[in-house]
Amino acid sequence: MGLWYVCVAFDPDTVARYRVTSAAPAAFNKVLGVAKALKESGLDVTIVSLSMARTLSGKVVVPHTRKYNSVEIKYCFAINRRIVKNIVASFTFLFCVIKNRKQFSSVIFYNHRPEYLFGMILCRLLGKKVIFDLEDGINKEDSRYHVILGKLLIKTYLYLAQYRLLTVSKKLAKETDHKLGVVCYGAVSKFADSARRFGDLKTTILFGGALYRDTGVPMFLQFIDYIARIDEIDQHLHIYVTGFGPFSLEIERKVANLEFVSFLGNITNEEYLEVLAKCQVAFVLKEPRSTIGQTTFPSKIVELSAQGLLIVTTPVSDIPELFSEEEVFIVETSVELEQTVLRIMSNREEAERMAMHSLAKARKLFGSRAVGDNIRKVFGL
């Protein structure tokens, strides 16, 4: 029998149409990457998708099965209506488990969604091996109700999983009771053939994703102020900004008259890949002391290091433990960010060497087969 990987709103069609810099692809890529890693390691894996998020296509999803990137996806019946969708998802998942109970022996539940509760209990009663994949910690800035609910769900799901924990950072693992644990930052099946070349061309930088205070926009804007003062900077540097969020308009206005910055906003997947191909360096500037900085791991690190870009990041989550100073640049202020960019521009051999080392480390940390084998070994799958 195989393994089920249960999640919410796994919709390849919508992700393909939707903006790549939205929040949806991060969870989508994590689930798909780990599922493919387990499949490559020899498991028969099926992704099971529950209720659909309001941004996704269709008001009603009928039960059906399809394949995407060689992984089977099973969809439970879902109604995309705000009030009833979670209730409907809870009971349709129960029915799905009962109907297909002979098809799987193990099940991973992605994150602490309330829709899982009854189905997880039933899986335990049926003798299935349950694993809890905790992707996000508790957001202390949420309402008191959501904080209490989140804590209760995490404790309950850990108990039902017999304290088998798959999590996204060592910090989150340390804060969570578990007996068997695996830290999984993500899994990549296809890496760049080589690190980015710098040569004598302009230094090109990507700053993209959700454009919020906690993702480093204030630091980035201060950096722009500093770097714009340098004479003829547009001859040596170009920065591409992609993404969405409350700071989009402010960034667009700020860089409107700067020739060395292109604000592209919320672009499609194909457009994003074209921009990515042009860039040598990537900024990942999550605020370490913010809620998201303390409760999760920046998925952009997985994606961008695997593509061979040189990473300039903050000391967020497990980054300082995972990457050495020979592999990534770690900065804490906008002044340090400016100094780092000037260093990259003036020492291209060092930049190219660091990008090469970062890609090698990414292969070691995020390689699909190694990730799958490790999860199987620890949990006895």
C-alpha positions in Angstrom: 0.0 0.0 0.0 1.1 3.6 -0.6 1.3 6.9 1.2 -1.2 9.8 1.1 0.0 13.4 1.4 -3.0 15.4 2.5 -3.2 19.1 1.9 -5.6 21.9 1.0 -6.3 23.6 -2.3 -3.7 21.8 -4.5 -4.6 23.2 -7.9 -2.0 23.0 -10.6 -4.2 24.6 -13.2 -4.8 27.7 -11.1 -1.1 28.0 -10.1 -0.1 27.9 -13.7 -2.5 30.7 -14.5 -2.1 32.6 -11.3 0.8 35.0 -10.5 3.9 33.2 -9.4 4.6 35.7 -6.7 1.4 35.0 -4.9 1.3 33.0 -1.7 -0.2 29.9 -3.3 2.9 28.4 -5.1 5.1 28.2 -1.9 2.9 25.6 -0.3 2.1 24.0 -3.7 5.8 23.6 -4.5 6.7 22.2 -1.0 4.0 19.5 -1.2 4.8 18.6 -4.8 8.5 18.6 -4.2 8.3 16.3 -1.1 5.8 14.0 -2.8 8.1 13.6 -5.8 11.0 13.0 -3.5 9.2 10.2 -1.7 8.1 8.8 -5.1 11.7 8.8 -6.3 12.8 6.9 -3.2 10.4 4.1 -4.1 7.1 5.0 -2.4 3.7 4.9 -4.1 2.6 8.5 -3.3 -0.8 10.2 -3.8 -1.5 13.9 -3.0 -5.0 14.2 -1.6 -6.5 17.7 -1.9 -9.3 19.0 0.4 -11.2 22.3 0.3 -10.3 24.9 -2.2 -9.2 28.4 -1.3 -11.3 31.3 -2.4 -8.7 32.4 -5.0 -8.8 29.1 -6.9 -11.0 28.1 -9.8 -14.5 26.7 -9.6 -17.2 26.9 -7.0 -17.6 23.1 -6.8 -15.0 20.4 -7.2 -16.3 16.9 -7.9 -14.2 13.9 -6.8 -11.7 13.0 -9.4 -8.1 11.8 -9.9 -5.4 13.2 -12.2 -1.7 13.1 -12.6 0.6 16.1 -12.4 4.4 15.9 -12.8 4.2 12.1 -12.5 2.4 12.4 -9.1 -1.2 11.2 -8.7 -3.6 13.8 -7.2 -6.9 12.8 -5.7 -9.5 15.5 -5.2 -12.3 15.2 -2.6 -15.6 16.8 -3.1 -15.4 20.5 -2.2 -17.6 23.6 -2.2 -15.8 26.8 -2.6 -18.0 28.9 -0.4 -16.5 30.7 2.6 -19.0 29.6 5.3 -19.4 25.9 4.5 -16.2 24.8 2.7 -14.3 23.7 5.8 -17.2 21.8 7.2 -17.8 20.1 3.8 -14.1 19.3 3.5 -14.0 17.6 6.9 -16.8 15.2 6.1 -15.9 14.5 2.5 -12.4 13.7 3.6 -13.8 11.2 6.1 -15.7 9.5 3.3 -12.6 9.5 1.1 -10.6 7.7 3.8 -13.3 5.1 4.3 -13.7 4.5 0.6 -10.0 4.2 -0.1 -8.7 2.8 3.2 -7.1 -0.2 1.5 -5.0 2.0 -0.8 -2.7 3.5 1.7 -0.9 2.6 4.9 0.7 5.9 5.8 -0.4 9.5 5.6 1.2 12.9 6.0 -0.9 15.9 6.9 0.4 19.2 5.6 0.2 22.0 8.2 -2.4 22.4 11.0 -5.7 22.7 9.1 -8.9 22.2 11.1 -10.4 20.2 8.2 -8.0 17.3 9.0 -9.2 16.6 12.5 -11.9 13.9 12.0 -10.0 12.3 9.1 -6.8 12.1 11.2 -8.7 10.4 14.0 -10.1 7.9 11.6 -6.7 7.2 10.1 -5.4 6.4 13.6 -8.4 4.1 14.3 -7.7 2.3 11.1 -4.1 1.7 12.1 -2.5 4.0 9.5 0.9 5.5 10.2 0.2 9.3 10.7 2.9 12.0 10.2 2.3 15.7 10.9 4.0 18.1 8.6 4.2 21.4 10.4 5.0 24.2 8.0 4.1 27.3 10.0 4.3 28.1 13.6 1.8 30.1 15.6 1.4 33.7 14.4 1.2 35.6 17.7 -0.1 38.7 15.8 -3.3 36.7 15.0 -6.5 37.1 17.0 -6.6 35.4 20.4 -9.1 32.9 19.0 -6.8 31.9 16.1 -3.7 31.6 18.4 -5.6 29.3 20.8 -7.1 27.3 18.0 -3.7 26.9 16.3 -2.0 25.7 19.6 -4.8 23.2 20.2 -4.6 21.8 16.7 -0.8 21.4 16.8 -0.9 19.6 20.1 -3.8 17.4 19.0 -2.2 16.5 15.6 1.1 15.7 17.3 -0.7 13.4 19.6 -2.6 11.7 16.8 0.6 11.4 14.8 2.3 9.7 17.9 4.7 12.6 17.9 6.1 11.9 14.4 7.0 15.4 13.1 8.1 16.6 9.7 8.9 20.3 10.0 10.4 23.2 8.1 13.1 24.4 10.5 15.2 23.3 13.4 13.9 26.2 15.5 10.3 25.1 14.9 11.2 21.5 15.7 12.8 22.6 19.0 9.6 24.4 20.0 7.5 21.3 19.3 7.2 18.1 21.2 8.2 15.1 19.1 9.7 11.7 19.3 10.7 11.2 15.6 11.5 14.3 13.6 12.7 15.3 10.2 13.5 18.9 9.2 12.6 19.3 5.6 13.2 22.7 3.9 11.9 21.5 0.6 12.9 19.1 -2.2 14.2 19.9 -5.7 14.4 17.3 -8.5 16.0 19.6 -11.1 19.0 21.9 -10.3 20.8 24.4 -12.6 23.7 22.8 -14.5 26.0 25.5 -13.2 26.1 28.6 -11.0 25.4 32.0 -12.6 28.3 33.6 -14.4 29.2 37.2 -13.7 31.9 38.1 -16.3 32.1 41.8 -17.3 28.4 42.4 -17.7 26.1 44.4 -15.4 25.3 42.8 -12.0 21.7 41.8 -12.1 19.6 41.3 -9.0 16.2 39.9 -8.3 14.0 41.0 -5.4 10.7 39.3 -5.6 7.8 37.7 -3.7 5.3 39.0 -1.2 6.2 42.7 -0.7 5.5 43.3 3.0 7.3 44.9 5.9 8.3 41.5 7.3 9.8 40.4 3.9 12.3 43.2 4.0 10.8 46.0 1.9 12.0 48.8 4.3 15.5 47.5 4.2 15.3 47.3 0.4 14.0 50.9 0.0 16.7 52.3 2.2 19.3 50.3 0.1 17.8 51.9 -3.0 18.3 55.4 -1.5 21.9 54.6 -0.7 22.9 53.0 -4.0 21.1 55.6 -6.2 23.6 58.2 -5.0 26.5 56.5 -6.8 27.4 58.1 -10.1 26.5 56.1 -13.2 25.2 53.2 -11.1 22.9 52.3 -14.0 26.0 51.4 -16.1 27.0 48.6 -13.6 23.8 47.4 -11.9 20.2 46.4 -12.7 17.6 45.3 -10.2 14.3 43.5 -11.1 11.4 43.8 -8.6 8.5 41.4 -8.9 5.7 40.7 -6.5 2.6 41.9 -4.8 1.5 43.3 -1.5 0.9 46.6 0.4 4.3 48.0 -0.5 3.9 47.5 -4.3 2.7 51.0 -5.1 5.3 52.6 -2.8 8.1 50.7 -4.5 6.8 51.5 -8.0 6.7 55.2 -7.2 10.1 55.1 -5.5 11.9 53.6 -8.5 9.8 55.2 -11.3 12.7 57.5 -12.4 15.6 55.1 -11.6 17.0 53.6 -14.7 18.8 50.8 -12.8 15.5 49.4 -11.3 12.7 47.7 -13.2 9.5 47.2 -11.2 7.5 44.4 -12.9 4.9 43.8 -10.2 2.7 40.7 -10.2 3.9 38.7 -13.2 3.0 35.3 -14.6 5.1 32.2 -14.2 6.5 32.4 -17.8 7.4 36.0 -17.3 9.0 35.3 -13.9 11.2 32.5 -15.4 12.4 34.9 -18.1 13.4 37.4 -15.4 15.0 34.7 -13.3 17.2 33.7 -16.3 18.6 37.3 -16.5 19.6 37.5 -12.8 22.9 36.6 -11.1 22.0 37.6 -7.5 18.8 37.3 -5.4 17.8 39.2 -2.3 15.9 37.2 0.4 15.4 39.8 3.1 12.9 38.4 5.6 13.0 40.2 8.9 14.4 37.7 11.4 12.5 39.1 14.4 9.1 39.2 12.6 6.4 36.5 13.0 7.1 34.9 9.7 10.8 35.1 10.3 10.5 33.2 13.5 7.9 30.6 12.5 8.9 29.4 9.0 11.7 29.0 6.5 12.1 31.2 3.4 11.1 29.0 0.5 12.8 31.4 -1.9 16.2 30.1 -0.5 15.4 26.6 -1.8 14.2 27.9 -5.2 16.9 30.4 -5.9 19.9 28.6 -4.6 18.9 25.6 -6.7 18.9 27.8 -9.7 22.5 28.8 -9.1 21.9 32.4 -8.1 24.2 34.1 -5.5 22.0 34.7 -2.4 22.1 37.8 -0.2 19.9 37.1 2.8 19.2 38.1 6.4 20.0 35.7 9.3 16.5 34.3 9.3 15.4 30.9 10.5 18.1 28.2 10.0 20.1 30.1 7.3 23.2 30.9 9.4 23.4 27.2 10.4 22.9 25.9 6.9 25.1 28.2 4.8 28.6 29.4 5.5 30.1 32.8 4.7 31.7 31.1 1.6 28.2 30.2 0.2 25.9 33.2 0.9 26.1 36.8 2.0 24.2 37.4 5.3 23.3 41.1 6.1 21.3 42.7 8.9 21.0 46.4 7.8 20.5 48.4 4.6 24.1 49.7 4.9 25.4 46.1 5.0 23.3 45.4 2.0 24.8 48.3 0.0 28.3 47.3 1.0 27.6 43.7 -0.1 26.3 44.7 -3.5 29.4 46.9 -4.0 31.6 44.0 -3.0 29.8 41.7 -5.5 30.2 44.3 -8.3 33.9 44.8 -7.6 34.9 41.2 -7.0 33.1 39.1 -9.6 35.4 36.1 -9.2 34.4 35.8 -5.5 30.7 36.2 -6.4 30.9 33.5 -9.0 32.8 31.2 -6.6 30.2 31.7 -3.8 27.3 31.0 -6.2 29.0 27.8 -7.2 29.4 26.8 -3.5 25.8 27.7 -2.8 24.5 25.5 -5.6 26.6 22.6 -4.3 25.2 23.1 -0.8 21.6 23.3 -2.3 22.1 20.0 -4.0 23.2 18.5 -0.7 20.4 20.0 1.4 17.4 19.9 -1.0 18.2 17.1 -3.4 15.0 15.2 -4.0 16.3 11.6 -3.6 18.3 12.4 -0.4 15.2 14.2 1.1 12.9 11.2 0.2 15.3 8.6 1.6 15.8 10.5 4.8 12.1 10.8 5.5 11.5 7.1 4.7 14.4 6.1 7.0 13.4 8.1 10.0 9.7 7.3 9.9 10.1 3.7 8.7 8.0 4.2 5.5 
